[in-house]
Amino acid sequence: MSGILEQIEPLTQEALQALESAGSLTDLDKARVKYLGVNGQFTALLKQMGSLPKEQRPAAGKQINLSKKKLEGVLISRKEDLELEACLPSEPTDFSLPGREQRLGKLHPLTQVTEDIIRSFRKIGFVVADGPEVEDEYHCFDALNTPADHPARDSQDTFYVKTPDRPLLRTHTSSVQIRVMETQAPPIRIIVPGRVYRRDTADATHNPTFHQIEGLYVDKNVTLGDMKGTVEFVFRELLGKDVKLRFRPHYFSYTEPSLEIDFSSALTRKMGKEWLEIAGCGMVHPKVFGNVGYDPEVWSGWAFGFGIERIAMIRYGISDIRLFYENDLRFLNQF
């Protein structure tokens, strides 16, 4: 035991000297590895304790661990000092010099609106889901009860990639709903913001690429009343407390019944309209549940979708969707 004890103090002093004199974080890490690492010299001392008589091991182990603890404290302190030194300017700063204008970046208006939408849904328990923009026909159409002869599958409406497996650029973020339901058992409460693509001619209200947000709520005994309460809460948060909504019968292949949502507020009246279409929604079609392995006799749910650009245009009084994509600072600096 005396041999090990005689080594501890000199080794401790040697390690202290190496840690305190380290001139950089790299040098400090080399010292740490040499003395305190898995194959370091203090680990080697601990391994030698197996040769000691059993009654002498506790005292030797205690002394080694006390030295290691002391060195670890010095290591932390020295690391903090070196990190601070690395942040200091290499040359003295003259604080009497005149200041220079800093032009900090801003969030794009579409990003601002998207974050506001997400924040509203998170208040009522929804989480964000994501999925691929390059999608297959099954997740984008088949699983959503959209048959092969549906107009949305025509090459004039969808961008297909010219490869043997013929993937496509997703036309809506509903494909993510399918992917989530394939891998997760109910209940589900998600929103899916993201970029989508359609073969639209660019004009004041259409663009070949735009942003959508879709929502899905699946649980037992879910009703249209739950959906109406949810969308009313969100749209009033986004577009003002005076928002009034109305629901009209419509057709979507993946919901039954299906509805379109119109809203009325001071914003629509400023645009010269009393009511304006804003979203589509409905109860999830039983065939969609069947495609993902959910029993439609047990589970029910609703889904909705609306365009983020449309919300931004209404909110900010923008009449041309193309302004969002032209990167004109005169436009962007207003937000």
N, C-alpha and C positions, 0 to 999 in steps of 0.2 A: 504493500500500500504506500509505503514511504516514497517509492519511485514515482508513482502517479501524482502524489501530493506535491512533490518537488517540481513537477512539470507545470502544474496548474497556474501558479502565480506568474512565473516568467512568460508563459504563453499568453496569459491575460494582458500583461503589460505590453507585449509585442503586438497583440491584436488592437489594443487601445491606441497605440501609436499609429498603426496602419489606418485605422478608421478616422482618427482626428486629423491626420495629415493628407487624407485623400483630397486631391484638387479638383475632382470632377465626379459626376454621378457614375461614370464608367469605372473610375478608380475605386470608388466606394463599393460598387457592386463586386469588383474583383476581390476586395478585402473581405467582403461578406462571405463570398463563396469559399475563400481560402480558410477562414476560421469558423464560420457558422453554417456553412452549407452541408448538404447531405453527406458529402465526402470530405468535409472540413476537418480541421485538426481537433476541435473539441468533440466532434463525433467519434474521431479515432480514439480519444481518451476514454469516452464512454464504452467503446468496444473492448478496451483493455481491462475493464472492470471484471470481466468474466474470469480473469486469472486470479482475482483477489479472494481471500477467504470470505465466506458468506457474511460473517459478522462485521467485516470492514467495509462492505460495499455501500451501505446507506450513507456513511459519513463522506466517503469519496464522491458519491453521486451528488450529494447535497452541495458540496463545494464547487463541483463542476457546473451545476445548474445555476448557482448564485453568480458565478463568473459570466455564464452565458447571458443571464438576465441583465447584468450590468452592461455587457457589450451591446445587447439589443437596444437598450435605452440610448446609448451613445450613437448607435447606427441611425435610429429614428431622428435624433436631434441633428446629426450631421447632414442627413438627407434633406431635412427641411431647410437648413442653411444653404445648401448647394442649389436647391430648387429656387430659392429666393434670389440668389446671386445670378442664376441663369436668366431671371426675368428683368434684371436691372439693365438700363441702357448702357451700351458700350462707351458712350461719350457723355459728358456732363450735359444736362438740359438747362438751357437758358430760359427761365420762365418769364423774363421781361420781353421776349420777342412777341410781336403781334400774333394773334390767333389766326388759324386758317379754317375756313368753312368746311365742315364735314357733311358730306351728302350720304346719309345712311339709306340703305335699301328699305323698301316697303313690300308688304305682301300684295300680290296681285289681287284685284277686286274679286275674281272668281275664287281665289283661295280664302279671302276674308268671308265670303258668303258661305263657302263649304264648311269652314270652321264654325260659323254661327249655327248652321243646320245641325252639324254633329253635336255641338254643345247642347242644343235644345233636346235632341233625342236622348242624349246621355242622362239628362235630368230625369227621364222616365224609364231608365233601365235598359236602353238599347246599347249594343256594342258594335264596333266597326268591323266589318269583314272585307276581305280583298281577294282578288282572283286574277287570272291571266287576261290580257287584252286580246291576244291571239288565241282563239278558242276553236273547239271542234263543233260540228253540226249537232251532235247529240246534246251537249250541254246548253247550246244557244237556242236550239229549236226543238228537237225530238222530245227531250225530257220535259219541255215546257208545253207539251201537247200542241205543238205547231207542226202540222203534217208537211210532207214533202211538196204538196201542191199549193201550199199557202203563199200568197203574194210576197210576204216578207222574205222568203227564201229565193226569190228571183235574183239573178245576178245584177239586175238594175238597181236593187235596193241594198245589196250586201257586197262588201269587198271580200273576194275570195283570193287566197294565195295560190298561185299556179304551181302546185307541187302535187305528187301522187296522192297524198292523204287529204288534200284540199281543205286545209284549215281556213278560217275566216277571221276578220276583225270583228269583235263582238258588236252586235247592234244594240245591246242593252246590258245592264249589269245584272239582270235576272239570272244569268248563267251562274253567277256566284251563289245565288240562293240554292240552286241545285247542288253545287259542290259542297256547300255547308251541310245541307240535309243528308247528303250521301255519307257524310263522315261523323255526324253528330245526332244523337237522339234528342227528341223534344224534351222539355220546351226550348224554343229558340226565339230570340228577340234580337234581330240584327238590322243594321243599315249598311248599304253598300254604295259608297260614292266612287265615281271613277269615270274615265274617258270612254266614250263609245263612238262608233263609226257607222255612217250611212251614206249611200250614194246620192246625196242631196246637192243641188246646185247652190253655190254660195250666193246669198242675197241678204237683205236686211234682217231676216228672221230665221234663216237656215244656214247651216254650215256642215261640211262633210264630217267634221269631228266636233264633238261637243261633250258636255259633262252631264251625267245623270246621277241621281241618288235613288236607290230602291230600298224598300223596307220589307221585312218579313217577320210576322209574329205567329208562332205555332204553339198551341197548348190545348188543353181540354176545355171545351165549352167556350171557345173564342167566337165572338159575334161581330156583326157589322157595327153594332153600337160601340164596341171597343175601338174599332178603326176610326169611326167618326170622332170620338173623343180625342184620339191621338192626333189626327191631322188638324183638328181645330186648335189644339194646344200649340202645335208646332207653327202653323201658319200665323197665328196671332203673335207669337214670339218674333217671327221673322218680318212680318209685314204690318204690324200694328194691332192694337187691341180692338179697333173698330171693324176688323175683318168679319165678313159674313160668308158662310159657305153654303153651297147647294150641291146636291148629288143627283146626277142624271144617269139613267140606264145606258149601258154601252156594251160593246163586245170586245173581249180579249180572250185568246184561246186558252190561256193558263189560269183564268179566274172565272168563277161562276157562283153567284151573279157578279157582273162587272159594272163598274160605275165610272163616270168622269166627274171631276170636281171643278166647279166654278167658284170664283170668289169675287166679292165686292168690297170696296173700301174707298177711302179718299184717294188712294193711288190710282185705282181704275177710273174713277171719275175725272181725275186730272188728265187721263189719257182719252177722255171723251167717251168712256164706256162704263155702263153700270155693272156688267158681269164680264169676267174674263176666265177662260179655261186655264187651269193651272196644273192638273195632275190626273192620272188614271189609277184605279184601284179596284179591289174586289176580293172575294173569298177564294182561297186557293182551290183550284179544280181538283176533284178527287183523283183524276188520272195522274196529275202531277205527284200527289202523295203516293200513289201506287208505284210510280216510276222510281221513287227513292226509298221504297220499302216501308212507308208509313201506312198504318191502317186508317183509312178515312172514316171508319166507324168510331174510332177512338179519338183521333186528333182532328182539330179544325184550325184554320188560320186565315189570315188576310195578308195581302201584299199591296204595295203601292209603288208608284214611280213618278218622278217629275224632273224637269230639266233645271240644272243649277243656273245656266245662263239666263233662263226665263225669269227666275227669281231675281237675279241681279239686275236685269233690265227693268223690271217693274220697280224694284226697290230704289234704284238710282235714276230712273227716268231716262234710260238709254234706248234709243230707237233703232240702233244698228248693231247686230251681234258681231259683225266683223271687227268692230273697234277693240274687242277683247284680245284679238290675235295679231294686231298690227304693230304692237310694241312701240306705239307713239307715246313718248314721255309727256307730251302735252295732255294726253288723255289719262295716263296712268298716275301722274302726279296729283290728280284731283282726289285720289283715294288714300 
